[in-house]
Amino acid sequence: MATATVHTPAPILVVQAVREHQLGHLEAAAELYARALQIDPAEPDALNLLGTLHLQSGDLAAAVPFSAKAVLVDPRSASAFNNLGLIFKQAGQTAAAADCYQKAIRIDGQFADAHNNLGVILKAEGHLLRAIDCYRRALDIDPTLGEAFNNLANAYQEIGELNEAVEAYLQAAERMPDSDTVHFNVGLLLNRQGRYDDALVHLRRALEINPNRADAEHLVAALEGRTTRTAPPDYIRKLFDDYAPRFEAHLVGELGCRIYLDMVRLINQHRGQRRFSRSLDLGCGTGLAGAAARDFVDELVGVDISEKMLRQAEVKGVYDSLQAAEIHSYLEQNEDPLDLVMASDVFIYIGALDTMISLLAARMTDGGFLSFSVEAEVPSASWILRASGRFGHGDAYISALMEENGFRVLDKLSTDLRSDRGKPIPGVIYLAQKRAA
Ligand SMILES: C[S@@+](CC[C@H](N)C(=O)[O-])C[C@H]1O[C@@H](n2cnc3c(N)ncnc32)[C@H](O)[C@@H]1O
């Protein structure tokens, strides 16, 4: 007697797959979606969700054919367009991603995720107010979306609406209590606002959730009054990547930072007619010091850990070369002789300066000029980590380091570096000269 193979119908396999998918059993779910598609190659949910699953696993190439076919077989599926948008975004095709999210919204105006996702693209393209509208729309539809609150807070922070940003982060933290990112974000912002006790609560929580967060560890140490050797490189990179778009308008425009101008003035007072043949602008940022010094320098190299700051510096067109690197690592790997080194408002992120100064001493030519600024008023200590997360240095420590490494201090300028929440931050700009060996 002939036996007939009984197939589980495709929609039932999809239901089983979704269950596995929700449990995080990705392999089992993928197999069930694939079996459903063997039976019905145009099963829309299997196509859409298998595409999503591959995206979740980070396999973009595997995701594309399923998600692309999902929108073809079901052009009325907002979810399929939204997921295809996520794939385009991951692939860096932001215009195509935005187009998909907009199609999803046209199909279903109440699709909160699509509004949120469209906001992410708009923000990345610098359309902050439109992004805020999208996040708010998403949250009107679904106020439980913690991710949209976090995105809204980031956008508010970028336009300088700090109180709104704190409020939105707190809403995000309520909805995502186990997100170290959200707790860190709100802690960082509260710290910037001088709300130290509140900041410490969130930063400690971020560290508790993710003990590997060096950035949270740094700020917790700062707020608990403990001093460390340096700020973690990833913390500095992210801080300045986020700050880059508004750095000059904020630091120079609003906070009145003129360190780079004072530094170049000090160099000018001592150099006479001298030109420098190879100059390094350490932590060059957006290139303010480099631009001010360009006239008396033959070759100018800028080094910074933040690529987004470097992109702004590139626009100025004053550097012969810009290098994305941590400054100690850069100096360890580059031994070209230097006759001028500037570090304007950079050593505030490095406590222990011994390695830095000895690396510079080894690379600077006799008679070379070294100028740098520090936050001051640290009478009895070598350096301290302040609640702000920045370091202050003592004059005796700097003077001893200069002496030990063969530099003679030519001049020092005590000045207010910038204002912090309305209060001037006192600092010192040093100009030292490398002695002949
Ligand atoms: C306050 S900004 C000053 C920028 C610029 N020198 C100026 O005067 O406008 C500090 C810069 O130093 C960079 N920076 C701080 N520590 C660094 C490190 N260890 N390695 C590389 N760059 C660093 C930051 O990324 C940031 O761009």
The ligand as a Tripos MOL2 file, in Angstrom:
@<TRIPOS>MOLECULE
LIG
   27    29     1     0     0
SMALL
NO_CHARGES

@<TRIPOS>ATOM
      1 C1         38.8800   70.0570   24.1840 C.3       1 LIG1
      2 S1         39.3530   69.3710   22.6550 S.3       1 LIG1
      3 C2         40.5920   70.5150   22.0970 C.3       1 LIG1
      4 C3         40.7830   70.4790   20.6000 C.3       1 LIG1
      5 C4         41.8100   71.4470   20.0630 C.3       1 LIG1
      6 N1         43.1490   71.1460   20.4980 N.3       1 LIG1
      7 C5         41.4400   72.8730   20.3890 C.2       1 LIG1
      8 O1         42.2220   73.5680   21.0490 O.co2     1 LIG1
      9 O2         40.3470   73.3080   19.9840 O.co2     1 LIG1
     10 C6         40.3150   67.9640   23.1120 C.3       1 LIG1
     11 C7         40.6810   67.1050   21.9290 C.3       1 LIG1
     12 O3         41.6880   66.2050   22.3280 O.3       1 LIG1
     13 C8         41.4060   64.9260   21.8240 C.3       1 LIG1
     14 N2         42.0400   63.9600   22.7350 N.ar      1 LIG1
     15 C9         41.9670   63.9260   24.0900 C.ar      1 LIG1
     16 N3         42.7050   62.9270   24.5750 N.ar      1 LIG1
     17 C10        43.2570   62.2990   23.5130 C.ar      1 LIG1
     18 C11        44.1200   61.1840   23.3740 C.ar      1 LIG1
     19 N4         44.5640   60.5170   24.4470 N.pl3     1 LIG1
     20 N5         44.4900   60.7990   22.1240 N.ar      1 LIG1
     21 C12        44.0540   61.4880   21.0340 C.ar      1 LIG1
     22 N6         43.2120   62.5550   21.1050 N.ar      1 LIG1
     23 C13        42.8290   62.9540   22.3260 C.ar      1 LIG1
     24 C14        39.8930   64.8480   21.8070 C.3       1 LIG1
     25 O4         39.4060   63.8780   20.9270 O.3       1 LIG1
     26 C15        39.5250   66.2610   21.4110 C.3       1 LIG1
     27 O5         39.3920   66.4140   20.0320 O.3       1 LIG1
@<TRIPOS>BOND
     1     1     2 1
     2     2     3 1
     3     2    10 1
     4     3     4 1
     5     4     5 1
     6     5     6 1
     7     5     7 1
     8     7     8 2
     9     7     9 1
    10    10    11 1
    11    11    12 1
    12    11    26 1
    13    12    13 1
    14    13    14 1
    15    13    24 1
    16    14    15 ar
    17    14    23 ar
    18    15    16 ar
    19    16    17 ar
    20    17    18 ar
    21    17    23 ar
    22    18    19 1
    23    18    20 ar
    24    20    21 ar
    25    21    22 ar
    26    22    23 ar
    27    24    25 1
    28    24    26 1
    29    26    27 1
@<TRIPOS>SUBSTRUCTURE
     1 LIG1         1 GROUP 0 **** ****
